[in-house]
Each structure stands twice: as structure tokens, then as C-alpha cells.
Amino acid sequence: MRVAQIAPPWIPVPPLTYGGTELMVAALVRGLQAKGVEVALYSARDSTLKVPCFGPFPDSFWPPDKFSENLHLSYAFAHLKAHPVRVIHSHLENAAGFWALSLSDIPLIITLHTPLSPIKCEYLLKFPEAQVVAVSAFQGRQLAGHPNLQVIPHGLDLEAYPFQAKKEDFLLFLGRIYPDKGLHTAIRLARETGRQLVIAGPVFGPDQPYFDREIRPFVDGERIIYLGAADFSQKVDLLKRAQALVLPLEVDEAFGLVMLEGMACGTPVLAYGRGAVPEVVVHGETGLVVNSYDQLRDSLPLLAGLDPYRCRQQVQQHFSLERMVAAYLELYGTVS
């Protein structure tokens, strides 16, 4: 079987630092290759996966915009018309329109990695023949009515995430730094409770004013520590040592991959119960799911009683790479 994977062109596959979608595409491609599937990747050509890579951009770049996305997709579908595959699997929703106009004889699967807006839902509902994959039940409910909708959660290769039961006395915020992720609330929590907070994540140009106004004034190198963007090895080192991953989200999370990464390392999650969070975190077992700042603060002492082994077990049982790859292979067979 030969399958095309269309990734965004803005971050390498796999990512050097930030990039949840790209991390999942890389894991899926490796898992498919291990099952004997031939993969053609459409991304920026600085991606380092050992598969044929095609795209109009020699190097990835940020920030995203619709014109670069459309150029990337138009290139991909023109190339696929000349070099057909059995299944097209896109990780960009906008692929539906290109597919309908040029290659609707080849099955299309679209995985939804980002939050769904009303206009995005309306767009996807215009393409009932495409197979749509939601990464959480929460996300799937938003697209209720689409006749070809399936839920396949993300999965991790647990061998890449070292487990550590003994934790150090710091809280961790990990991810892109912008208002929706609630880092300012995590800082407030650390300051009011006397806890140390370690922050790792990139600040992109549009978010610099937020960082300068809400974050930088509180970074002192002792109580509040900012490390910048972390590569994969730095990320897992922080995740395995932290007492908890803190995510006071201000938006509904489509999935929340970093929560899986933390639990895989044996680290519980303290998060607002937005979007898919309650599907990923088992409250009172693999983390604490709260609904207000007061609950966030009052839950801190309970973290020490959670079992790191239970955190990793949750990922092994429900969010493994093997489960994800098997689900996609079954879907590929069904649609083709």
C-alpha cells in the first residue's frame, strides 16, 4: 500500500522544538513504515524523516498563512495527480477543496489537529465523501452530522519517553507561549503558593507583546525560570523530573498531546477541564482536572499522592502508537 501524508509546511517533520501536529505525523509515518506501508510525505523539504519528501518550500517557516498553505496543497495535489497513491491522508483541513476539484477518485482522510471553529465545521460538512478523523470525542461532537466521521486519538511511542517515578520539586509549563495556554495563570499559581515554575516553549513574533507584558516581568531565574524553546531531549528530561505539568487553558483543547507526553514519563497533569482534557486525564489518578483558579490552587497538595506508574499505564493502555497505527491501517483498508 502506498499512502500520501500531507503535513503543514511551517514546521519540520519531526519538529526540532515546538510542533504537535508534526510530531504525530512523524510517529504515524514511522509506525506505518514498520508495517510495510510505503509513504510519500508532503511537507517543507527540510523534514528529516527517511521517506520521499515533496513540497514547494525548501525550508519550513513561521508564522503560517493561508497563501503558503494553498501553495503547498496545490503543489501536493498536482504531484499526486501525476504520482497517484492508494490513500491521501491530509493533516490540513483545507485539502478537502483541492481534493474535490482534482482527485476525488482517490480516498481522502483528513485528521483534525486544531480547534474547530464554526466556519471550519461548515467547510468540512460541504465534503461528505471525505473521511474525517477527530482526535477526541469532544472534537467529534463539534462535527456531528458529517457522515464519514471517526475518532482516533493520538498515540505515543513509549520507548521515546523515559519513565521516572522520583520527582523534583518544581511545576512545569511546556508549550508555545501565547495567551490561550494560560501561562500567566500558572505564574500566578507559583507565586501565590511559593512553588517553583519552570517554563519551556517558543515565543513567536505575534505573541511577543504578551510575553513582554505578562510573562517576562515575573521571570527571576529562581522562582520563575524560563528556558526558551526545548528540543525533544530537553523536553522529555523536564517532563520526567517535574512534579506536575500545569495547563490552565483558556480555550477548549482539541486533544492536548503534551498531557500524554507528561503522563508517559510518569508525571501527572494539573489542568482546567477544557475540551478534551477529561478524556486524556483521569481525574484523581493521572492528574487533577479542575474548573476554577481556586480549585487549581487548592489541588496542588494532592499531586504528591498520585501514582507515577498509573500515569504511564494510562498511556500504554489507551494512547499507544501501536493503537493509533492499527486504527489508521484499518481505516485505510476500509476507504480503499
RODO-2510 file (C-alpha; in nm, 4 decimals, decimal comma):
residues 336
     n   res          X          Y          Z
     1     m     0,0000     0,0000     0,0000
     2     r     0,1255     0,3472    -0,0894
     3     v    -0,0111     0,6366     0,1168
     4     a     0,0459     1,0114     0,0956
     5     q     0,0828     1,2093     0,4187
     6     i     0,0254     1,5839     0,3759
     7     a     0,1717     1,7770     0,6691
     8     p     0,1796     2,1545     0,7168
     9     p     0,4848     2,3244     0,5599
    10     w     0,5642     2,5539     0,8525
    11     i     0,7494     2,3175     1,0898
    12     p     0,9848     2,0296     1,0031
    13     v     0,8683     1,6697     1,0382
    14     p     0,9611     1,5722     1,3052
    15     p     0,9809     1,9124     1,4750
    16     l     1,3057     2,0409     1,6187
    17     t     1,1233     2,2041     1,9112
    18     y     0,7546     2,3047     1,9010
    19     g     0,5136     2,1137     1,6766
    20     g     0,2424     1,8769     1,7959
    21     t     0,0932     1,8006     1,4542
    22     e     0,4361     1,7374     1,3082
    23     l     0,5328     1,5125     1,5995
    24     m     0,2236     1,2990     1,5394
    25     v     0,2797     1,2848     1,1630
    26     a     0,6360     1,1662     1,2223
    27     a     0,5219     0,8986     1,4674
    28     l     0,2491     0,7803     1,2317
    29     v     0,4859     0,7621     0,9344
    30     r     0,7396     0,5588     1,1307
    31     g     0,4652     0,3283     1,2570
    32     l     0,3276     0,2775     0,9063
    33     q     0,6734     0,2053     0,7676
    34     a     0,7221    -0,0596     1,0343
    35     k     0,4055    -0,2265     0,8996
    36     g     0,5362    -0,2226     0,5429
    37     v     0,3399     0,0785     0,4180
    38     e     0,5099     0,2951     0,1552
    39     v     0,4743     0,6634     0,2461
    40     a     0,5158     0,9796     0,0413
    41     l     0,5440     1,2894     0,2618
    42     y     0,4365     1,6373     0,1571
    43     s     0,5943     1,8977     0,3840
    44     a     0,8745     2,1513     0,3806
    45     r     1,1774     1,9743     0,2356
    46     d     1,3925     2,0283     0,5475
    47     s     1,1978     1,7480     0,7140
    48     t     1,4252     1,4626     0,8184
    49     l     1,2046     1,1543     0,8028
    50     k     1,3526     0,8793     0,5882
    51     v     1,0768     0,8882     0,3276
    52     p     1,0426     1,0662    -0,0079
    53     c     0,9566     1,4293     0,0718
    54     f     0,7884     1,6696    -0,1698
    55     g     0,6779     2,0308    -0,1486
    56     p     0,7301     2,3807    -0,2902
    57     f     0,9226     2,5092     0,0121
    58     p     1,2842     2,4024     0,0711
    59     d     1,2715     2,5197     0,4337
    60     s     0,9976     2,5380     0,6942
    61     f     0,8966     2,8813     0,8222
    62     w     0,6676     3,0538     1,0699
    63     p     0,4088     3,2050     1,1012
    64     p     0,1561     3,0126     0,8941
    65     d    -0,0714     3,1830     0,6449
    66     k    -0,3384     3,0703     0,4024
    67     f    -0,1436     3,1580     0,0880
    68     s     0,1512     2,9370     0,1819
    69     e    -0,0954     2,6631     0,2801
    70     n    -0,2746     2,6889    -0,0534
    71     l     0,0508     2,6866    -0,2477
    72     h     0,1632     2,3794    -0,0536
    73     l    -0,1671     2,1991    -0,1149
    74     s    -0,1841     2,2916    -0,4828
    75     y     0,1671     2,1523    -0,5267
    76     a     0,0774     1,8328    -0,3391
    77     f    -0,2359     1,7605    -0,5413
    78     a    -0,0665     1,8362    -0,8726
    79     h     0,2146     1,5986    -0,7777
    80     l    -0,0322     1,3327    -0,6620
    81     k    -0,2195     1,3571    -0,9896
    82     a     0,0999     1,2582    -1,1683
    83     h     0,2046     1,0079    -0,8993
    84     p    -0,1149     0,8545    -0,7592
    85     v    -0,1364     0,6726    -0,4278
    86     r    -0,3944     0,4426    -0,2735
    87     v    -0,4967     0,6835     0,0044
    88     i    -0,4361     1,0548     0,0632
    89     h    -0,4081     1,1396     0,4327
    90     s    -0,4023     1,5131     0,4966
    91     h    -0,3271     1,6898     0,8217
    92     l    -0,4573     2,0165     0,6789
    93     e    -0,8367     2,0543     0,6625
    94     n    -0,8259     2,2827     0,3603
    95     a    -0,7170     1,9850     0,1484
    96     a    -1,0836     1,8905     0,1032
    97     g    -1,1463     2,1577    -0,1594
    98     f    -0,8340     2,0722    -0,3620
    99     w    -0,9237     1,7044    -0,3475
   100     a    -1,2834     1,7569    -0,4608
   101     l    -1,1675     1,9558    -0,7645
   102     s    -0,8888     1,7273    -0,8813
   103     l    -0,8514     1,3834    -0,7208
   104     s    -1,1828     1,2736    -0,5739
   105     d    -1,1310     0,9261    -0,7235
   106     i    -0,8601     0,8640    -0,4581
   107     p    -0,9904     0,8338    -0,0990
   108     l    -0,9125     1,1318     0,1245
   109     i    -0,8708     1,1176     0,5013
   110     i    -0,8386     1,4413     0,6974
   111     t    -0,7160     1,4358     1,0574
   112     l    -0,8244     1,7369     1,2634
   113     h    -0,5349     1,8532     1,4792
   114     t    -0,6522     2,2024     1,5724
   115     p    -0,9640     2,3524     1,7339
   116     l    -1,2774     2,3633     1,5215
   117     s    -1,4388     2,6998     1,4549
   118     p    -1,7954     2,7273     1,3197
   119     i    -1,6676     2,8230     0,9742
   120     k    -1,4250     2,5269     0,9703
   121     c    -1,7088     2,2906     1,0616
   122     e    -1,9296     2,4388     0,7901
   123     y    -1,6481     2,3926     0,5384
   124     l    -1,5874     2,0277     0,6265
   125     l    -1,9573     1,9453     0,6154
   126     k    -1,9536     2,0520     0,2490
   127     f    -1,7392     1,7452     0,1732
   128     p    -1,9377     1,4444     0,2995
   129     e    -1,7406     1,1996     0,0819
   130     a    -1,4145     1,2779     0,2601
   131     q    -1,3276     1,0698     0,5666
   132     v    -1,2735     1,2964     0,8678
   133     v    -1,0827     1,1858     1,1783
   134     a    -1,1325     1,3692     1,5057
   135     v    -0,8598     1,3200     1,7656
   136     s    -1,1040     1,3344     2,0581
   137     a    -1,4711     1,2699     2,1241
   138     f    -1,5035     1,6374     2,2183
   139     q    -1,3789     1,7373     1,8749
   140     g    -1,6016     1,4783     1,7073
   141     r    -1,9140     1,6165     1,8742
   142     q    -1,8429     1,9529     1,7169
   143     l    -1,8658     1,7968     1,3728
   144     a    -2,1738     1,5858     1,4396
   145     g    -2,3642     1,5321     1,1173
   146     h    -2,0671     1,4513     0,8996
   147     p    -2,1442     1,1062     0,7523
   148     n    -1,7813     0,9871     0,7496
   149     l    -1,6500     1,0817     1,0915
   150     q    -1,4318     0,8668     1,3146
   151     v    -1,2401     0,9294     1,6381
   152     i    -0,8763     0,8156     1,6522
   153     p    -0,6825     0,9579     1,9488
   154     h    -0,3144     1,0397     1,9239
   155     g    -0,0649     0,7762     2,0304
   156     l     0,2915     0,7843     2,1616
   157     d     0,5928     0,5635     2,1084
   158     l     0,6587     0,4958     2,4749
   159     e     1,0189     0,3962     2,4099
   160     a     1,0905     0,7627     2,3352
   161     y     0,9608     0,8767     2,6758
   162     p     1,1722     0,7678     2,9750
   163     f     0,9784     0,6922     3,2916
   164     q     1,0875     0,8354     3,6262
   165     a     0,8978     0,7753     3,9478
   166     k     1,1009     1,0081     4,1691
   167     k     1,0054     1,3703     4,1047
   168     e     1,1719     1,7004     4,1785
   169     d     1,0042     1,9922     4,3483
   170     f     0,9021     2,2060     4,0524
   171     l     0,5985     2,2590     3,8350
   172     l     0,6344     2,2617     3,4568
   173     f     0,4685     2,4618     3,1822
   174     l     0,5594     2,3264     2,8395
   175     g     0,4333     2,4550     2,5070
   176     r     0,4034     2,7504     2,2769
   177     i     0,3728     3,0697     2,4794
   178     y     0,0609     3,2658     2,3909
   179     p    -0,2445     3,3795     2,5888
   180     d    -0,4717     3,0811     2,5191
   181     k    -0,2412     2,8392     2,7016
   182     g    -0,2733     3,0306     3,0295
   183     l     0,0918     3,0643     3,1291
   184     h     0,0090     3,3868     3,3140
   185     t    -0,2220     3,1818     3,5385
   186     a     0,0498     2,9227     3,6013
   187     i     0,2818     3,2052     3,7082
   188     r     0,0167     3,3417     3,9431
   189     l    -0,0215     2,9922     4,0915
   190     a     0,3520     2,9565     4,1510
   191     r     0,3868     3,2995     4,3074
   192     e     0,0869     3,2629     4,5387
   193     t     0,1860     2,9156     4,6588
   194     g     0,5624     2,9626     4,6778
   195     r     0,6291     2,6889     4,4212
   196     q     0,8973     2,6911     4,1546
   197     l     0,7726     2,7018     3,7953
   198     v     0,9915     2,6018     3,5019
   199     i     0,8755     2,7262     3,1614
   200     a     0,9855     2,5855     2,8264
   201     g     0,8417     2,6872     2,4924
   202     p     0,8848     2,9182     2,1957
   203     v     0,7598     3,2739     2,1669
   204     f     0,6688     3,3578     1,8075
   205     g     0,6579     3,7130     1,6759
   206     p     0,2842     3,7819     1,7137
   207     d     0,2984     3,6667     2,0773
   208     q     0,5999     3,8738     2,1804
   209     p     0,3888     4,1585     2,3280
   210     y     0,2067     3,9084     2,5504
   211     f     0,5376     3,7614     2,6670
   212     d     0,6893     4,1043     2,7332
   213     r     0,3834     4,2266     2,9239
   214     e     0,2539     3,9202     3,1128
   215     i     0,5495     3,6829     3,1448
   216     r     0,8914     3,8477     3,1314
   217     p     0,8416     4,0764     3,4365
   218     f     0,7988     3,7706     3,6612
   219     v     1,0896     3,5637     3,5315
   220     d     1,3584     3,5852     3,8010
   221     g     1,5635     3,2724     3,7348
   222     e     1,4835     3,1288     4,0771
   223     r     1,1090     3,1025     4,1439
   224     i     1,0024     3,1527     3,7795
   225     i     1,2506     3,0094     3,5299
   226     y     1,2217     3,0464     3,1517
   227     l     1,4405     2,8127     2,9457
   228     g     1,3303     2,9104     2,5945
   229     a     1,2225     2,6536     2,3384
   230     a     1,3167     2,2961     2,4288
   231     d     1,4247     2,0292     2,1817
   232     f     1,2936     1,6753     2,2235
   233     s     1,5624     1,5525     2,4623
   234     q     1,5295     1,8628     2,6812
   235     k     1,1528     1,8281     2,6784
   236     v     1,1445     1,4686     2,7999
   237     d     1,4105     1,5429     3,0611
   238     l     1,1903     1,8170     3,2059
   239     l     0,8762     1,6065     3,1818
   240     k     1,0218     1,3092     3,3671
   241     r     1,1562     1,5243     3,6545
   242     a     0,8637     1,7641     3,7105
   243     q     0,6199     1,7092     3,9936
   244     a     0,3352     1,8064     3,7624
   245     l     0,2595     1,9552     3,4233
   246     v     0,0389     2,2629     3,4716
   247     l    -0,2028     2,3652     3,1954
   248     p    -0,4518     2,6362     3,2957
   249     l    -0,6012     2,6507     2,9462
   250     e    -0,8182     2,9392     2,8333
   251     v    -0,9506     2,7589     2,5228
   252     d    -1,1095     2,4207     2,4617
   253     e    -0,8265     2,1805     2,3890
   254     a    -0,8700     1,9678     2,0744
   255     f    -0,6554     1,6952     2,2326
   256     g    -0,3538     1,8123     2,4308
   257     l    -0,0597     1,5987     2,3208
   258     v     0,1743     1,7364     2,5873
   259     m    -0,0502     1,5806     2,8531
   260     l     0,0197     1,2370     2,7067
   261     e     0,3906     1,3124     2,6958
   262     g     0,3913     1,4079     3,0625
   263     m     0,1942     1,1028     3,1731
   264     a     0,4172     0,8751     2,9651
   265     c     0,7090     0,9999     3,1747
   266     g     0,5128     0,9323     3,4935
   267     t     0,4205     1,2947     3,5536
   268     p     0,0623     1,3901     3,6435
   269     v    -0,1268     1,6778     3,4837
   270     l    -0,2960     1,9673     3,6624
   271     a    -0,5281     2,1313     3,4107
   272     y    -0,8540     2,3110     3,3560
   273     g    -1,1134     2,0713     3,2191
   274     r    -1,1432     2,2408     2,8816
   275     g    -1,2266     2,0490     2,5652
   276     a    -1,0660     1,7032     2,5507
   277     v    -0,8762     1,7302     2,8804
   278     p    -1,1156     1,4989     3,0734
   279     e    -1,0746     1,2334     2,8009
   280     v    -0,6973     1,2277     2,8397
   281     v    -0,6503     1,2824     3,2138
   282     v    -0,8187     1,0501     3,4634
   283     h    -0,9090     1,2829     3,7486
   284     g    -0,7592     1,1699     4,0776
   285     e    -0,5428     0,9038     3,9093
   286     t    -0,3272     1,0523     3,6319
   287     g    -0,3836     1,4130     3,7219
   288     l    -0,6322     1,6631     3,8540
   289     v    -0,8963     1,8218     3,6310
   290     v    -1,0321     2,1447     3,7772
   291     n    -1,2683     2,4206     3,6718
   292     s    -1,1525     2,7337     3,8516
   293     y    -0,8400     2,9046     3,9769
   294     d    -0,9334     2,8317     4,3386
   295     q    -0,9566     2,4608     4,2575
   296     l    -0,6252     2,4808     4,0719
   297     r    -0,4542     2,6292     4,3782
   298     d    -0,6244     2,4045     4,6321
   299     s    -0,5410     2,0891     4,4326
   300     l    -0,1647     2,1374     4,4476
   301     p    -0,1101     1,9384     4,7706
   302     l    -0,2979     1,6412     4,6199
   303     l    -0,0461     1,5931     4,3391
   304     a     0,2035     1,4201     4,5693
   305     g    -0,0444     1,1373     4,6273
   306     l    -0,0773     1,0398     4,2613
   307     d     0,0978     0,7283     4,1332
   308     p     0,3510     0,7889     3,8507
   309     y     0,3119     0,4270     3,7351
   310     r    -0,0627     0,4808     3,6861
   311     c     0,0154     0,7823     3,4659
   312     r     0,2300     0,5768     3,2306
   313     q    -0,0163     0,2882     3,2389
   314     q    -0,2896     0,5178     3,1098
   315     v    -0,0825     0,5972     2,8017
   316     q     0,0158     0,2332     2,7487
   317     q    -0,3432     0,1149     2,7638
   318     h    -0,5241     0,3871     2,5720
   319     f    -0,2815     0,6107     2,3820
   320     s    -0,0030     0,3944     2,2427
   321     l     0,1488     0,4373     1,8989
   322     e     0,0501     0,0791     1,8189
   323     r    -0,3182     0,1542     1,8809
   324     m    -0,3066     0,4670     1,6671
   325     v    -0,1271     0,2987     1,3759
   326     a    -0,3622    -0,0017     1,3853
   327     a    -0,6651     0,2278     1,3766
   328     y    -0,5344     0,4180     1,0757
   329     l    -0,4394     0,0984     0,8912
   330     e    -0,7917    -0,0319     0,9421
   331     l    -0,9333     0,2961     0,8148
   332     y    -0,7048     0,2946     0,5089
   333     g    -0,8312    -0,0533     0,4256
   334     t    -1,1932     0,0490     0,4713
   335     v    -1,1820     0,3569     0,2480
   336     s    -0,9743     0,1978    -0,0284
***
